[in-house]
Amino acid sequence: MAKPVRLRKEHKSKTGGLTKKGRDKINRETGSNLKAPVTGKVKRGSKAAKRRKSFCARMKGVKGATSKGGKLTRKGLALKKWKCN
C-alpha cells in the first residue's frame, strides 16, 4: 500500500480543498494529476460542468457531517466551494 502524503497547513485552503502548492506536492509525490476546483460559472454540458457534477456526487456520498458546532467541516467547505447544491 502506498504511503500517504503528509500535507502541511499551508497546503490546505481555508475555503476548502487544497492550495496550488498542495496540489503540486501531491502530483509530484504520487504522479497524480489533480486539477483546481471548478468554482466559476460553467456552460451546461461542458467538460467543467461534468467534472463538477461528478465531484459533487462523489463528495455527497462521503460519510461524515458537513458542519459541526456551527462551523463547516472540510467536507462542507469543499461542497460549498464547488457550488454543490
C-alpha positions in Angstrom: 0.0 0.0 0.0 1.3 3.5 -0.9 2.5 5.8 1.9 0.0 8.7 2.4 1.2 12.2 1.5 1.6 14.5 4.5 0.3 18.0 3.9 1.2 21.0 5.9 -1.3 23.7 7.0 -0.3 26.0 4.1 -1.2 23.3 1.6 -4.9 23.3 2.8 -7.1 26.1 1.7 -9.2 27.8 4.4 -12.1 27.8 2.0 -12.0 24.0 1.4 -9.7 21.8 -0.7 -6.1 22.3 -1.5 -4.0 25.2 -2.5 -2.0 25.2 -5.7 1.1 24.3 -3.7 -0.7 21.4 -2.1 -1.9 20.1 -5.5 1.6 20.4 -6.9 3.1 18.5 -3.9 0.6 15.6 -4.3 1.1 15.5 -8.1 4.9 15.4 -7.7 4.9 12.8 -5.0 2.3 10.4 -6.3 2.2 11.0 -10.0 -1.4 12.1 -9.8 -3.0 14.8 -12.0 -5.0 16.9 -9.5 -6.6 20.0 -11.0 -8.1 23.1 -9.5 -11.7 23.1 -8.4 -14.5 24.2 -10.7 -15.7 27.2 -8.9 -16.9 29.6 -11.6 -20.0 29.7 -13.9 -19.9 26.9 -16.4 -21.7 26.1 -19.6 -24.2 23.3 -19.3 -22.8 20.0 -20.7 -19.3 21.3 -20.8 -16.3 19.3 -19.6 -16.1 21.5 -16.4 -19.8 21.1 -15.7 -19.5 17.3 -15.9 -16.4 17.4 -13.7 -18.3 19.4 -11.1 -21.3 17.1 -11.3 -19.1 14.1 -10.8 -17.2 15.7 -7.8 -20.5 16.7 -6.1 -22.0 13.2 -6.5 -18.9 11.6 -5.0 -18.4 14.1 -2.2 -22.1 14.0 -1.1 -21.7 10.2 -0.7 -18.8 10.5 1.7 -19.7 9.7 5.3 -19.5 12.4 7.8 -21.1 15.7 8.7 -20.9 18.8 6.6 -20.9 21.0 9.7 -20.0 20.6 13.3 -20.6 23.0 16.2 -22.0 25.7 13.8 -18.8 25.6 11.6 -18.4 23.8 8.2 -16.2 20.8 8.2 -13.6 20.2 5.5 -16.3 18.3 3.6 -18.8 21.1 3.9 -16.2 23.7 2.8 -15.4 21.7 -0.3 -19.0 21.2 -1.2 -19.6 24.9 -0.8 -16.6 25.9 -2.8 -17.6 23.6 -5.7 -21.2 25.0 -5.5 -22.8 21.6 -4.9 -26.4 22.3 -4.1 
